[in-house]
């Protein structure tokens, strides 16, 4: 093992993005965790491998066993293999499914949820800090409770249905969460800020997260207040006889609601600016199958980067498959950081090329090299190893080519794996 590889493999990571269930949710399901719980994103590759006419029913043991050989060498599959080998010394293979389940359950036995997370995430995965997505939601009754995650976790506020609003659902959600009535556009904006205030009161709010790429494109207009108010009024008063049309089972179409969605996007970015909160935005590939990539390029956000020059943008997933575009944007815009969270699992070879390219073109303090983006703590182990192997290979090549010294390579690893994230989010 080279010196730089040894350094990387033993260095802690800043996990810029994850979706772990909380302690209560974990305990409620702990007896059901089996070999399938190691799959993570590999489930999507299993679905793809089945083709256009898959059999009906759940993805059971027999189907997984039959499909696994076809996906075991993809990035998703390799992450599963790496984690299984590291944790249990077992190959992820049908003949070992029972042994994997048993080994996993043994590793959980006698441990509290807190101890389980500490063992897998901070211990085996060496994830020093974790940015948790999906917890600070209005519909999450436990979001304001203490003690549901490790002390090393920080959280992002997320409310994507603000940006493709076509009915009163998000308005009503804010009314319920803030215990205030919303009858005007100004009250709508005020309620959104009040919700953020409540989460901020926990002392664990670290960022604003925007995942609207799953619901709409990333092209954001700049509507006037009047345009947004017209859309708001149509939505809030849907049974009014607007222009000879009354809709009792809906409110507006996507085109009509767009002005309000774009308006709320700008108000949320302005809130981030006022509070100096980073903004994390999903770009590029979408999780699962059949996701539309139309409109998910990071380059669609350039007008936003231009307008909000004092806001710090953490742009996710390397914008794969448009990684070179994101590198160019991060080089040109001082307020944009390029984030490789999830990218190593999607395509390890492309991620190595991307990191090498970014190091040649982007200031190294603007690169975040890792985020597991998983749902269960043991999945972090495979994803962490996958990222570290890729980072080490890139730095080994830079040293061999004579571009950097061993010491400089270590400094690069230290920055992109941990220090950049700590400085960006004010953690130490």
N, C-alpha and C positions, 0 to 999 in steps of 0.2 A: 504494500500500500504506500502510495506517495505521501510525502509530508503534507501537501495541501489537502489531499483526500482525507487523511486522518484528522486534520484540523476541522474540515467542514463536517465530517461525520460526527464529530463530538461537540459541535457548536450548537448552542440553543437557538431556537427560532422564534420569530414574531409571527403568530398566526393572524393574518389580516382579515380573515373571513371564515366564519363557521356557523353551523345551524344546530348545535347540540341541544338535545332535549334537557329540561331542567331535572333536578334531583328527584322531584316527586314523580314526574313522568317516567324517569328511568326506573325507579323502584316499582312502579305499577306494572312494568313490563319485564322485569329482570328475569323471571323464570322462562320467558318465551324466547330469549335470545339464543340463536343457534348458528349453524354454519352460514345461513343466508344473511345474517346480520353483518357479515364481513364484506358483502358484495358492494355496498354503496352504489356508486354510479355505474358499476358493471352491469346492473340490471338493465340499463338502457341499451348496452351493447347486446345483451341477450335478446332483447326485443327486436333489435335490428337484425340480428343473425337469423331469427325465425322467418324473416321475409314478409311478403305482403299478405299472406293468409295464415296467420298463426292459429293454433288450436284454441278453443275457448277454455275459460277457467283460469285459475291462479297459476303463477309461475312456480310450480311445485318441484319437489326434489328430482323427479324423473326428467322433467323438461330441462332443469338446470344442468343435470348430469350430461344430457345429450348435447346441449349447446355450449357448455364450457370449453371444450377443445377449440371451438371456432373463435373464442374471444380471449383466450388466456394470454395472448401476446399483445393485445391492445394496451394502451396506457391504463385504461380502467382495470383490465385484467391483471396487469403486472403489479398494480398497487395492491390488489387483493393478495397476490402471491407473496409479495414482499412482507406485508403485514403478518400473514399467516406463518411464514417461515420464522420471522423475527420473534413473534410472540409464543408460538407453540412448537417450533421446530418441525412443522408439518407442511407438506406440499398441499396446496389447495387443489384437491382432486376428488372425484366422486367416491373413490374407495376410502377416503379419509373424512368424509362428511360427519360421520358419527363421532369419530375421535376429535374432530375440531369442535363440535358442539360440546362434548364432554370437557375438553381442555378450557374452553371459554367459560363454561359454568364453574369450573374449579377455580379459575382466576377471579371470579366474582364472589365466590363463597366467603362469607365472614367479613366482607368489606362493606362499609357504608357507601352510599352513592358518592359522597365527597372523596372517600379513599379510592374508589374506582377511578374517578376523574383524575385524581392526582397521580395514580399509578400509570394510567395509559397516556394522558395528555402531557402532563409535565415530566413524568418519568421516562417512559418508553419513547414517547414522541418528542421529548425535549422542547415542547412548546411553552416558552416562558410566559407569553401574553397571548390572549385570545380575544379577538373582536367578534362578538356574537350578534348575529343577524336574526330577526324574527321574534325576539323576545319583547322589545318595547313596541308592542302593537296595542291598538285600542281594544281589540277583542280578546286580549290575554288577561284574564282575571288575576294572574299571579305576577304580572309585570312589575308591580311596585313592592312586592314582598322581598324581604331580606333572606339571605341564606340559601337561595335556590341554585346558585352557581358558585364556583370557586372564586376566591378573592382576586385571582389573576385575570378574571374576565371583565371586559368592558362592553358596552352595548350601543347599538345603532338604532335610531328612531326610523321607522319605515311605515309609510302609508301610501302605497302605490295607487290605490283607487282614487286618489286626488287628481290624477293626471289623465284619466280616460273617463271622466265622470259623465254618465248619461242618465242617472237617476239620483234619488235622494239618499241612497244607502250611505255614502261617506258623510253626508251632512248629519244624518241621524246617529251615526256612530260617534261623531264628535259631540253631538248633543248629550248622548248618554254618558260619555266618558268625562265630559267637563261639567255636566249638570247645568247647562245653560241653553236657552232657546236660540235658534239661528234662523232669522227671517231675512237677513240682508247679506250682501256680499262681504261687507266689512265685518259683520259678525262671524261669518264663515272663516275669514282669515284670522280673526282674533281667537276663535276657538281652536284653530290649528296651533297657534302659538301657545295657547293655554295648555294644550295637551303636551307639547314639548316641554313646557315649564314643569309639569308634574313629573315627567321622566327625568328631567335635569335635576330635580330635587333629590334624587337618589344618590347623586354624586358619581354615578357610573355611566352617564351619557357621554359617548366619545365621538359620535359622528351622526350625520344624516345619511341614510341609505336610500338610494333610488333604484328600484328594480323594474321600472316601467317598460323596459325592453321586452318583457314577457307579455305585455298587454297592448303595446303600441310601438310605433317607431320613435327614434330619438331626435327627430327633427322638431325643434321647439320654436314656435312663432313668438311674437312679442305683441300680443293683443292689448288694446286699450282697456282701461277699466270699464268703459261703457260697453264694449263688446263682451267682456266677461260677465258683466251684470245682466245683459240680455239673456245669456245662456243660463245664468243662475236663476233668474226669475222664471224662465220656462221650466226648469227642473223643480224649483221649490213650489211652483203653482201649476203642476202638471195638468190639473183638471180644468184650468181656464181654457176658454175657446180661442186658442192662438191661431190667427190667420185662417180661420175656418176649419181648423182641425182640433179635435179633442182626443187625447190618448189616455185611456184609463189604466192601461197595463204597462206603461212605460213613461218616458219623459221626453227625451230628445234622441236624435241619432248621433253617431260618432262625430260627424262633421260639425253639427251644431254645438255639441258639448266641447269641442276642441278648444275654443277660445277660453273657456273656464279652466280646463285642464292645464293649458299653457300658462295662464295667469297664475294659477296656484303653484305651478313649478317655479315661476319667478319669485313669488312671495316666500317659498321655502328656501330658495337660494339666498334671498335677502336676509332671512332669519339666520342662516348659517354665517353669513357675512357679519351681521351685527354681533354675533356671539363668538366669532372665530371658531366655528365648528367645521371640521373637514366634511366634505361631501363625497361619499362613495357611490359610484354609478356602475351598474352592470352594462357591459358592452360585449359585442361578439356573440359567440356560440351560446345556445340556450340548453339548459338541462332537459333530459328526457328524450323523447322522439317526436318527430314531425314539427319541431319548432321552426318558425319562419325567421330567417336571417335578414329578410328585407328591412333595412332601416336600422340595424343594430351596430353599425360602424361607429367607432369613437369619433371619427371625423365629422359626423353629423352634429356633434356638440361644439364645434369650433366657435360658432357665434356666442355660445354661453361662456366659453373660456375667455373670449375677447371682452365680453361685457363685464364679467365679474372677476376682475383682475386680482382682487385681494382675497378671493376665496380659494382655499386649497382643495383641489380635486384629486381624489384617489380613484383612478380609472381601472376597473376590474378586468380580470381574466385575460390580460394581455391583448384584449380585443381580438382574440383568435377567431377566424383565420387572418385578420388584418393587423398582425403584430407590428409590421414595419411602419404602418401608418401611426400607430400609437407611439412608437419610438420617436418618430419624426415630430409628433405633437409635443411629447414630453421634452424634446430638445428645444423646441421653439417657444413653448409657453412656460414661463417660470412658475405658474400656478398649477401645473399638472404633474402628478406623479404616476408612473407606470407600474401597475400591480400584476404580478404573475399568479395570484391566487387561483387555484383550480387548474391552471394551464398545464402543469406537469402531468396531471392525470389524463387530460384530454389528448395530449399528443407530446410525449416526452422528447422525441427527436426535434420537432418544431420548436419546443420550448428551449432546448439547448441552442439551436440556431438563433432564436430570438434573444436570449440572454447575451450570447456572444456579440450579436449585432448591437444591442443596446449599450453594452459596455464600451463599444467602439464609438458610439455616437451621443450617448446621454450622460450627463454628470451622474456619477455613481450614487450620489446621495438622493437621486430622484427615482431610484428603482427599489421596489419591494419584491422580494424574490419568492415569497411563500404565503399561502393560505390554504388550509386543508379543504374547507368548504364541505364538511361532512355532517352527518347526523348523529353518529354514535362515537364515543371517545376512543374506542380501539381502532376505528378506521383511520384516525390521525396517524397511527404508527406507520402504516404502509405509505400514506401520502407524504409524510415527513421524509421517510427514507427515499422515496422516489425523487423528491425535490433535491435532497442532499446529493444523491448520486449524480443528477444532472448538473448541479452547480459545480461539483468537484470536477466533472469531466470538462466543463467549459474552462475552468481556471487552470486545469492541467494543460489544456491545449494552448492557453495564452502564455503559460510559462515556457512550454516546449518551443513555441514560436519565437520566444525572446521578447515578447511584448511587455511582460511584467516580471518582476522578481518574485521570489517565494514570499517575501515579507509583504510586498504590495498585494499579492493575491490573497493573503490572509486578511489584510485590511479591507479589501473588497468584500470578502465573505462576511466579515464582521458587520460591515455596513448594511449590505443588502439582506442579510439574514435576520438581523436584530436591531442594530443601532438606529437605522433610518426610521423604523417603526416607532421606537421609543421616543425619538426626538419629535417625530411628526405628531404623535398623540400625547406628548408630555408625560411619558412614563419612564421610570427608571428602576 
